[in-house]
Amino acid sequence: MMPAFLQPLDFEKAREELTANFSKIYQEKSGQTYEPLIADDIQILINCFLYYLGKAIDNINHTIANNFLEYSSGAHLDALVALLGLKRYQREFPTAKLNIVVKAPVFLPKNTKFASADGAIAWLSVDTHLKPGEGGNIVQVLGDKEGDWQTDILENANPLVLKIEVVSPFVNLQDLESDEALRERFKLSLASFSTAGSVQSYTHFASIKGVGKIKVISLKPGEVTIYYTNEQNLDAPALIKEAIKDKTPLTDKVIIELAQKIETTLDYTISLKVPIDANAYIKDLEKRAKDLFKSLAIGQNPSQNKLESLAFSTPEVLDVNLPTITPANTDQWLYLQAVHVSLEVQA
């Protein structure tokens, strides 16, 4: 996309001007009249020059456009937001929770490794002191991939560790930040003052690494509720409190709550005109659906039309049937648990 005031080279107009100027100078110098032909040497040279000039103007327009927030992308956008000290969020490792039961106090340092029988790897996110007791100790670990991996094997066996149980699957709540999300965060940062005070500035200061998605609501003056989604990070409330501590007006009451996760399943029944590569199609549909749900904010719901349109990625699709999903409320967020696809070829 380009701003309307940035226009590419008008090749026909430029060719007419160059040809007219050449004809004038040629007649003045030689006394002869120049009649342009499509394939004559002069027109070939003019076309070569116009091609080079057109590419140069396109590059200049692209550089200029990337200095405007709405048209900036990639590395250009990274440089633009850096003017306010912002950096693009990088993809985080998937997180999960383990319950570790020990018969005596045990210290496990950060990066202590765990493994599963099928090769998945996990490691402790922080130094952890484990206490004995039947209830065990809930700890947070980072993993190398998403999924329900049973990383219940301690790499360096410890006789004091009686049991390791995975109590939640590995989930990645922070992908590489998209250009659109980074632009929105840049706009929010413009609303940040020396103290928070507004919903926009609370959103800016609370949007930190490790807490997942953030939503701020203020139903009445002086009271703000901050919702976050990273249920795997036991320290998320403390991280948010620390981020806004010096920015919160004395008169504001701030409540920090975990947004409720609504696990959602999409059950597609798709009619086809002719058979297709089912595995490739389903894999692509799953990716498109997951990308959509990861982009949703807390309390945001995709339209039924949008969900159905994901399936129309190939002209062989004739019709799509998809039951409606349970919508998320203001304090809830949609998590895509699974995508089920049934393909039917119409006779």
C-alpha positions in Angstrom: 0.0 0.0 0.0 1.1 3.5 -0.8 -0.2 7.0 0.3 -2.3 8.5 -2.5 0.2 11.3 -3.0 3.0 8.9 -4.0 2.5 7.9 -7.6 4.5 5.6 -9.8 6.1 6.9 -13.0 3.6 7.5 -15.8 5.6 5.7 -18.6 3.5 7.0 -21.5 3.6 10.6 -20.5 7.3 10.4 -19.8 7.9 8.7 -23.1 6.0 11.4 -25.0 8.0 14.2 -23.2 11.4 12.6 -23.9 10.5 11.9 -27.5 9.2 15.5 -28.0 12.4 17.0 -26.4 14.6 14.8 -28.5 12.8 15.6 -31.7 13.2 19.3 -31.0 16.9 19.2 -30.2 17.5 16.8 -33.1 15.9 19.2 -35.6 17.8 22.1 -34.2 21.2 20.3 -34.5 20.7 18.5 -37.8 17.9 20.3 -39.5 16.1 17.0 -40.0 12.8 15.9 -38.6 12.7 12.9 -36.3 9.8 10.5 -36.8 9.8 7.9 -33.9 9.4 4.2 -34.7 8.5 1.5 -32.2 11.8 -0.4 -32.6 14.2 2.4 -33.5 17.4 2.8 -31.5 16.2 6.1 -29.8 13.0 4.5 -28.6 14.9 1.5 -27.3 17.2 3.8 -25.3 14.2 5.8 -24.0 12.5 2.6 -22.9 15.6 1.4 -21.1 16.0 4.8 -19.3 12.3 4.8 -18.3 12.5 1.3 -16.9 15.5 2.3 -14.7 13.8 5.6 -13.7 10.5 3.7 -12.9 12.3 1.3 -10.6 14.1 4.1 -8.9 10.9 6.1 -8.3 9.2 2.9 -6.9 12.1 2.4 -4.5 12.0 6.0 -3.4 8.2 5.9 -2.9 8.6 2.7 -0.9 11.1 4.3 1.4 8.9 7.4 1.9 5.8 5.3 2.6 7.6 3.4 5.3 8.1 6.6 7.2 4.3 6.7 7.7 3.0 4.4 10.4 0.0 3.1 8.5 2.2 2.1 5.5 5.3 0.9 7.3 6.2 -2.8 7.6 9.0 -5.2 8.5 12.4 -3.7 9.3 11.2 -0.2 8.4 8.5 -0.4 11.0 11.0 -1.7 13.6 13.2 1.3 13.0 10.1 3.7 13.2 8.8 2.4 16.5 12.3 2.3 18.0 12.1 6.1 18.0 9.8 5.6 21.1 12.0 2.9 22.5 9.7 0.1 21.4 10.8 -3.3 20.1 8.9 -6.0 18.3 7.9 -8.8 20.6 9.6 -12.0 19.5 8.1 -15.5 19.6 8.2 -17.0 23.1 8.8 -20.6 24.0 5.6 -22.6 24.8 5.0 -22.8 28.6 3.4 -25.5 30.7 3.0 -26.4 34.4 4.5 -29.3 36.3 3.6 -30.6 39.7 6.7 -32.0 41.4 6.4 -34.0 44.7 9.6 -34.3 46.8 10.2 -36.1 50.1 12.7 -33.4 51.4 13.5 -29.8 50.4 15.1 -29.6 47.0 16.6 -26.7 45.0 16.3 -26.8 41.2 18.2 -24.1 39.4 16.9 -22.2 36.4 17.2 -24.2 33.2 17.0 -27.6 34.9 16.0 -29.9 32.1 13.1 -32.3 31.8 12.3 -34.7 28.9 9.5 -36.9 27.7 9.8 -40.5 26.4 9.1 -39.2 22.9 11.9 -36.6 22.8 10.3 -33.4 23.9 12.4 -31.1 26.0 11.5 -28.6 28.8 13.4 -26.5 31.3 12.7 -24.5 34.4 12.1 -20.8 33.8 13.3 -19.7 37.3 15.3 -20.9 40.3 12.9 -23.0 42.4 12.8 -24.3 46.0 10.7 -27.4 46.3 9.0 -28.2 49.6 7.9 -31.7 50.7 4.2 -32.5 50.9 1.5 -34.6 49.2 0.2 -31.6 47.3 3.5 -31.1 45.5 4.9 -27.9 44.0 3.5 -26.3 40.9 6.3 -24.9 38.7 6.5 -23.3 35.3 8.6 -24.8 32.5 9.4 -23.7 29.0 9.4 -26.2 26.1 10.7 -26.5 22.6 7.3 -27.1 21.0 3.6 -26.8 21.6 1.5 -29.8 22.5 0.6 -32.2 25.3 4.1 -33.5 26.0 4.7 -35.6 29.1 8.0 -34.1 30.2 8.1 -36.0 33.4 11.7 -37.2 33.3 14.3 -35.2 35.2 17.5 -35.1 33.1 19.7 -35.4 36.2 17.8 -37.9 38.4 17.4 -36.8 42.0 16.4 -39.5 44.7 14.5 -36.8 46.6 12.1 -36.3 43.8 9.2 -38.7 44.1 6.9 -37.7 41.3 6.7 -35.4 38.3 3.3 -34.8 36.7 2.5 -32.5 33.7 -0.7 -30.6 34.7 -1.1 -28.4 31.6 -0.1 -28.7 27.9 2.6 -26.6 26.4 1.0 -23.5 24.9 2.6 -20.5 23.1 0.7 -17.3 23.9 3.1 -14.9 22.2 4.0 -15.4 18.5 6.3 -13.0 16.7 4.4 -9.7 16.9 2.7 -8.8 13.6 3.1 -5.5 11.9 -0.5 -4.6 12.7 -0.1 -5.4 16.4 3.1 -3.4 16.6 1.4 -0.4 14.9 -1.4 -0.6 17.5 1.1 -0.8 20.4 3.0 2.2 18.9 -0.3 4.2 19.0 -0.9 3.2 22.6 2.5 4.3 23.5 1.7 7.8 22.3 -1.0 7.9 25.0 1.4 7.2 27.8 2.1 10.0 30.2 4.2 10.3 33.3 1.4 8.6 35.1 -0.9 6.0 33.6 -4.4 7.4 34.3 -6.1 6.4 31.0 -7.2 3.0 29.6 -4.8 3.5 26.7 -1.8 4.2 28.8 -2.5 1.4 31.3 -2.7 -0.9 28.2 0.7 0.4 27.0 2.5 0.0 30.3 0.9 -3.4 31.2 1.7 -4.9 27.8 5.0 -6.6 28.8 6.7 -9.8 27.9 5.4 -12.9 29.8 1.8 -11.9 30.5 0.2 -12.7 27.2 -2.6 -10.6 25.8 -3.8 -7.5 27.8 -7.1 -5.8 28.1 -7.9 -2.9 30.3 -11.4 -1.7 31.2 -12.6 1.1 33.4 -16.3 0.9 34.3 -16.1 3.9 36.7 -13.7 6.7 37.4 -10.7 5.7 39.6 -11.1 1.9 39.1 -9.3 0.0 36.5 -9.3 -3.8 35.8 -6.4 -5.3 33.9 -7.0 -8.7 32.3 -4.2 -11.0 31.1 -4.1 -14.4 29.4 -0.8 -16.1 30.3 -2.1 -18.6 32.9 1.1 -20.5 32.7 3.1 -17.6 34.1 2.6 -17.7 37.9 4.4 -14.4 38.2 2.3 -12.5 35.6 0.3 -10.4 38.2 3.6 -9.4 39.9 5.1 -8.4 36.5 2.1 -6.2 35.7 2.2 -4.6 39.1 5.9 -3.8 38.7 5.4 -2.4 35.2 2.7 0.1 36.3 3.9 0.7 39.9 5.5 4.1 39.2 2.9 5.1 36.6 -0.4 4.6 38.6 -2.1 7.7 40.0 -2.6 7.6 43.8 -6.4 7.9 43.4 -6.6 4.8 41.1 -7.6 1.4 42.3 -6.1 -1.3 40.0 -7.4 -4.9 39.9 -5.4 -7.5 38.0 -7.3 -10.6 36.9 -6.6 -13.7 34.7 -9.0 -13.7 31.8 -11.0 -16.9 31.5 -9.9 -19.1 28.7 -12.7 -20.5 26.5 -11.5 -23.6 24.7 -13.1 -23.7 21.3 -13.4 -26.4 18.6 -14.2 -25.8 15.0 -16.1 -28.6 13.3 -16.1 -28.0 9.6 -18.2 -30.0 7.1 -17.0 -29.1 3.6 -18.6 -30.0 0.3 -16.3 -30.3 -2.7 -16.8 -30.2 -6.4 -14.0 -32.7 -7.0 -11.5 -34.6 -4.8 -8.5 -32.6 -3.5 -5.3 -33.3 -1.5 -7.1 -33.6 1.8 -4.0 -33.6 4.0 -2.5 -30.4 2.6 -5.9 -28.7 2.6 -6.7 -29.6 6.2 -3.2 -28.6 7.4 -3.6 -25.2 5.7 -7.1 -24.7 7.2 -5.8 -25.5 10.7 -2.9 -23.0 10.3 -5.2 -20.3 9.1 -7.7 -20.9 11.9 -5.0 -20.9 14.6 -3.5 -17.7 13.2 -6.9 -16.0 13.3 -7.5 -17.1 16.9 -4.1 -16.0 18.1 -4.8 -12.5 16.7 -8.0 -12.1 18.7 -8.0 -9.8 21.7 -9.5 -10.5 25.0 -13.3 -10.3 24.6 -13.1 -10.3 20.8 -15.1 -12.8 18.7 -14.6 -13.7 15.1 -17.7 -13.4 12.9 -19.3 -16.6 11.5 -18.6 -15.4 8.0 -14.9 -15.0 8.8 -14.7 -18.5 10.2 -16.5 -20.0 7.2 -14.4 -18.0 4.7 -11.2 -19.7 6.0 -12.4 -22.9 4.3 -12.8 -21.2 0.9 -9.1 -21.3 0.2 -9.4 -23.4 -3.0 -11.9 -23.2 -5.9 -12.9 -26.8 -5.4 -14.8 -25.9 -2.2 -18.6 -25.8 -3.0 -20.1 -25.2 0.4 -19.1 -25.0 4.1 -21.1 -25.9 7.2 -19.8 -24.8 10.6 -21.7 -24.8 13.9 -21.5 -21.5 15.7 -19.0 -21.2 18.6 -19.6 -20.0 22.1 -18.7 -16.3 22.1 -16.3 -14.8 24.6 -17.4 -12.2 27.1 -15.4 -9.1 28.1 -13.3 -11.0 30.6 -12.8 -14.1 28.4 -10.6 -15.1 25.5 -11.0 -17.7 22.8 -8.4 -20.5 22.6 -8.6 -22.8 19.6 -8.3 -26.3 21.0 -8.9 -28.3 17.8 -10.1 -28.1 14.2 -12.1 -31.0 12.9 -12.7 -31.3 9.1 -15.0 -33.6 7.2 -14.7 -33.5 3.4 -17.5 -34.6 1.2 -17.4 -34.8 -2.6 -20.7 -33.9 -4.2 -21.9 -36.5 -6.7 
